[in-house]
Amino acid sequence: MKRTQSQALYQKALTYFPGGVNSPVRAFRSVGGTPLFIEKGDGCYIWDADDNKYIDFCGSWGPLILGHNAKSIRESVIRAVENGTSFGAPTRHENELAELILQHNPFLEKIRFVSSGTEAVMSALRLARAVSGKSVIIKFEGCYHGHVDSLLVKAGSGLSTFGISSSAGIPEAVASETIVLPLNDRRAVEIAISDYKDDIAAIIIEPIPANNGLLLQTKEYLDFLRKITKENNILLIFDEVISGFRIGFTGAAGYYGIQPDILTYGKIIGGGMPVGAYGASAEIMSRISPDGDVYQGGTLSGNPVAMSAGIAQVRALLQGEFYERLEKKTLAFTDALNSFAKSKNYRFKVFSIGSIFWFAFTDLEHVRDANQIESESMSFFKILHRELLEKSVYLGPSGYEVGFISAAHSEKDLEQAVTAICSSLDTVFAELPEGIAKI
């Protein structure tokens, strides 16, 4: 498949941007080769600069649940732009989107729109620290919360020690306000709270961790976190930037039936436009300026273009059995792949929840924490990714990233993708030693 235009564009991009990209994963460093430069998207398809067409399972990392260039969103954006792109002042669009969300999400009483998931998490942490009067945050290995300084940290040397930065440019003093614990380890949480109860403001978790594999947690573990935080006057933050509005309208909170203190959301509420949000009870949100003493603001927060796209998206999500149809479609896709792998005795599984899926080179029934991901898996994924590009199937360029199915993926599209993936798996495992390839 010819990719000369993408190659030329990437060489030019290298002279403009660090690594030739504006977000690291796009550089294809994990999978090798030249990044694809995308020209357009429609439905479940994307086209690169060489006019190669792919079935897309990245979907701009999740928010395009209706597919690319959905008519209702496109028309809403055009109408909004015709009246102006941004005013730095309130508009009726903010009210309308907030009303749609709050009327159908019992886990929120008030919401604040921002411009990204990272900004939502950053604001949620500030709010939690103000409400609690404490400063330390507990996060978990394998959970990603955007490029917030205090959360770009890794575990220290002991079970209940403060974190150390995982990026240059983060002061030690900032990293030391975070405790990093292993996922799915109740004892680790108990020890940390016992040691630092009077200092811990909040525990933040992706209730459906989906940035380091799909590390599905049990309801019992999430219930445990809710119980222990309540008992110790610690806030619980659900980072639903990936899971919110994706596995159901009320996200993981609704799926598991757990009420966190603060929730964060990402681009999906704006149809893929630059937007995020955080929300909580009216009492907690009353601390946000101008009502309260926690400052957070932004010129583009609640801008009319993103809000209009969000209104169209949310209305579509509220139609009939939208999520049931999407999950049924996803299960048919993942079941077909798992059946194929089992028939060949391949060490490969597809894990899924709602319309999120993840390819794992493992024979484990569950992968609950990042330490269970075998190191050689990424080299296997590299081969798979290369093969799938040649068969016109696009996955995010990292084996740690999840994939997404949209309403635009038809049964025929998914059958075509299954055929391509099965053929590519044959190639992957043909290149591996028998003991590694087979169960």
N, C-alpha and C positions, 0 to 999 in steps of 0.2 A: 504494500500500500504506500503510495507516494505521500511524503510529508515535507516537501521542499519549502513550501511557504511557511509552515510552522517553524522549521529549522532556521530560515532566514529571519523571521520575526524574533525568535529567541536570541539569536546572535546580536541583533540590534538592541533587544531589551537588556542584555547583559551590560551594555554601555550606559544604561539609564538607571537600573535598579540593582540593589544588592541581590546577587544570585539570579538576576533577570526576572524577578517576580515581586509581587507585593504581599504575598503570604507564603511562608516557607514550603508547605506541602505541595504547592503547585509546581515546584521545580523538578519533580519526578526523581529526586535524589534517592528515594526509597525503592523505586522500581526500575530506574535506569532509562536511558533514551532521552529524547527531546520532548519537553512539554507540548501538549496540543494547544494551539491557539484557536479558540472557539469563535466562530463568526455569528452563529445564530442557533436558536433552539425553537422547536415547535412540538407540542405534545410530549412524547417520551423520547424524542430524538434531538441530537445536537449535530451540527456540521462544523468541521474544522476549516482552517484557512485554505486547505487544499480541496475543499468540498467533499471530503469523506464524511459519510453519514454513520452515526453510531446510535445504538439503543443506550440511553443514559440511565445509570443507576446511582448517580451522584446527586443530581437534582439541586445543584448549588448548595450541597451539604445539608439537604433536608427540607428547606422551606417550600419547595415547589411541589406541594402535595397534589395540586391540580394539573401538574405538568408545566412545560415551558410555554410561555406566551399564551396563557389561558385567555380566552376572549373576554370574559367578564372583567378580569383584572386589567388587561390591556385597555379596554374601553374606559374603565374608571380612571386609570392613570392619565389617559389622553384628555378626558374632561377636566381633570384637576389641573393639569399643566396649562390648559387653555386659559385658566383663571389666575395663573401665577404659581411659581414653584415653592416659594417660601415667604413667610411674612414676619416670622419672629413674634407672632401674636396668636391668640386663640382663634380657632376656627370651629365651625359646626362639625367638621369631620371627626375631630377628637372626641367630641361628645357621643357621636353616633357609634364609633368603634368601641369606646369604653362601655356604652350601654349594652351593646350586643354581647360583649365578653362577660360583663358582670351579671347580666340577667341569666346566663346559662352556665356560670361557674360558681358554685356555692362555696368554693374554697377561698374566694376573694371578696372583700367588701369595697376596697378602693384600689386604684391602680395608678401608676405613673409611667408614661411613655418616655423612652430614651431612644438612642440611635443605634445601639448594638447590644448583643448579649453580654459582652465584657462590661459595658457601661452599667447594665442592669445588675450584674453581680457586684461590681464595685460599689454601687449605691446601696445594695442590700447589706453588704458588710458594714458600711458606715452606719446605716440605720440600726443594725443589730447591736453594734457597739454602743450607740447612743441609748437605745432602749434598755440594754442590760447594765450599762455603766461599767462594763468590763472590756478587755481588749483582745484576748487570745481567741483564735479561731482554730477549730479542728477540721481538717480535710482528710481525704482518703487517697491512698495510692491508686492510680488508675482512673481517677476522676479529673476531668479538665474543666476549668471554670474561666476560660479566656486568659488574656495576658495581663491579669491583675498582679501587681508586684508581690503582694503578700501571699498569693496562691501559686505563683510559679516557684514552688519549693519542693524539695524532696525530703524524705525521712532522714532524721539524724541517726546517730549511732546506736541509740537505745530505743526500747519500745515506747517509752513515754518521754521522749526528748523533743526539743523544739527543732523546727526544720532548718535546712540550709538551702540557699538559693540554687535554682537549677538554670539560671540565666545570669550572664554578666550584667552589671549595672543595677543589681538589686542589693541595697545595703543589708548587711548582716542584721542590723537592728530591725529592719522590716521583716525579714525572713523569720526572725526569732519570735514574732508574734503569732506564728502558725505551728501547730502540732500536726504532723502527718502520720496517719495510722494505716495499717493494712485493712483492706476491705473484708467484710464478712468475718470479723474477728471481735466477738463481743468482749472477750477478756481485755483486749487492748483498749477498748473504749472505757471499760470500767476502771482500769488502772489510770488512764490519763485523767479521767474526771476525779478520781480519788486524790490524785497528786495535785491537780490544778483547778479544782472546782470553783474557787473564789475568783479565778482569773478568766475563765472561759465564757466568752460572750455567746458563741454560737457553734453549732456543728453544721457544716455545709456538705451536701452530697448530691451527686446526680442520682436520683432514685432509680433511674435506668442508665447506668454508666455506658456511654456509647462513643467515647473518644479514644479508648484504648482497648478496642475489642468491644463486644457486646457482653458486658459482665453482669448478667441478670442476677439481681439479689432476690432473696425470698421475702415474702410479706412479713414473716416472723422477724427477720432481721431489721426491717424498716420499722416495724411495730416496736421492737426493742429500743431503737434510737429515739422514737417518739416518747416512749415511756421514761427512759433515763434522762432525757433532756427536760421533760416536765418536772420530774422529781428533783432536779438539781438547778432549777431556775436558769436553764440554758435555752436559747432559741434554736429552733431547727429550721434550716433553710433548704428548700428543694430547688436545685438548679435544673429547671426544665427547658433550657434553651433548645435541647434536641427533642426531648420527649413531649413537651407541652404542645397540645393541639395536633400531635402526630399520631399517638397511639389511641387517641380519643380526645374529645373536646376538652375534657378536664385533666388530660395528661395522666401522669403517674399518680398524682394525688387522688384522682378519681378512680383509677384502675385498682389501686391498693386500698382505697378508702381510708387514707391517712391525711389529717389536717396539719400541715407544717405551719410555722409562724410566718414565714416569708417565702414567696415563690418568685422565680425569675424566668423570663421567656425571651425568645429570640426572633429572628427574621420571619418565621412562619406567620406571625400575626400581621405582617405587612406584605404577604404574598411574595416574599423574597426581597422586598425593598429594604434599605438600611433602617432597621427599627428593632427595638427591644422593649421590655417592660418589666417592672417588678410590682408586686402587690402583696397585700396583707389585710388584716382586720382594719377597720376604721380607726381603732384606738392606736395601733402601731403606726399607721400611715399618718396620723395627726402630728407625728414628730417631724414630718417633712416640711421644709420651708415652702411657702411663706407662713403656713399655720404654725409650724414648729421650729426647732433649732437645728435641724439637720439640713445642711445646704446641698442641693443638687439642682442643676439647671443645664440648659443647652439650647442654642439657637434653633437647631433642627429637630429638637424633641417635639413630636406631635405634628411634624410638617404635613401639609395637606395632601401631598402626592403619596407618601407612604400610608397615611391614614385612609385615603380613598382606596388604595390597593388592598389594605387590610379589611375594609368593610366588604369588598367584593369577595375576598377569600373566606372570611368568617361566615358570611351568608351561605356560601357553597358548602362549608363544613357542617352547617346546621341542617342541611337538607336530608330528610328521610333517613335511610340506613347507609349513609356515606361511609362511615368507618367499618361497618360490618362487611360491606362489599369489598372494601380495600383489604381488610384482613383475610377474607376468604381467598382473594386473588393472590395475596402474599403466601398463604399456606400452601396453595396449589404449586406455586413456584418452588418453595423451599422443600416441600415433600418430594417433588420430582427429583431434585438434586440429591437429597439425602438417600432416597431409594436407589439411585444410580450408584452413589458412593458405596453404599452397603453391599450392593450386588457385586461390586468389584473388590470388596474388602479394602477400600482406600481409607487411609487415616485422614478423613475429611468430614466435616459436619457444617451444616448451615444452621445457625441459631437465629431465632427471630422473635419479635414481639410486635404486635400491631403490624405496621407496614415497614418496620426496620428489620434489616437482616445483616448477618456478618458471616463471612467465610472463615472457618477455623481449620487449620491442619492439625487435628487432634482426634483421639479416640475417647476422650472424656465425655461423659454424659452432660456435664455442666462445667462452665468456666466462670467462676465467681470472682476471681481476682487476677490481676495482671501477671502475677508470678506463675500462674498456670499456663501462660502462653509460651510454648516452646520456642527457643531462640531460633531454630532453623525454619520456623514457620514463615518468617519474612522472606527468606530466599525462595521458598516454594511459591509464595504469593507473587514475587517478582516475575517468575516464569509464567504464572497464570495470567497476570496483567498483560504481559507482552503478547501472549497468545490471543487473549480476548480482543485486544486492539486490532489485531489482524483479522479477527472475525466480526468486527464492527460492534463490539460491546464495550462500553466505557464504565469502569469502576473508578472510584476515587483512588489516587495514586499512592496508597499506603495500605499495607495489610492490617494496620491497626484501626482503620476507619471502617465505619459501617456503610451499608448501602440502603437505598430507599426506593420503594415502589410508589408510583403515583396513580391517580385516577386515570391518567392518560395511557398507561400501559395496558394494551389490549391482551386478550388471551393469545392471539397470534404472536404478538411481540414477545410475550413471556415464553411461549413454546420455542420460538426462534432462539431466544437467549439461552434457554435450557440446553438446546442442542449444541450451541456454541460452547457453553461452559463444560458440558460433559466431554466434548471432544478435546477441549483444552486441558481438562483434568487428566485425560489419558496421556497427553503429551507431558504434563508435569510429572506424573508418576512413572512414566517410561524413562525419565531422566534420573530417577532416584534409585538408590540401592533397595533391593527387595525388603530388607528388614525395616527400612524407614518408611517405605511406601505403603506397605500392607499392614493390616491389623494382625 
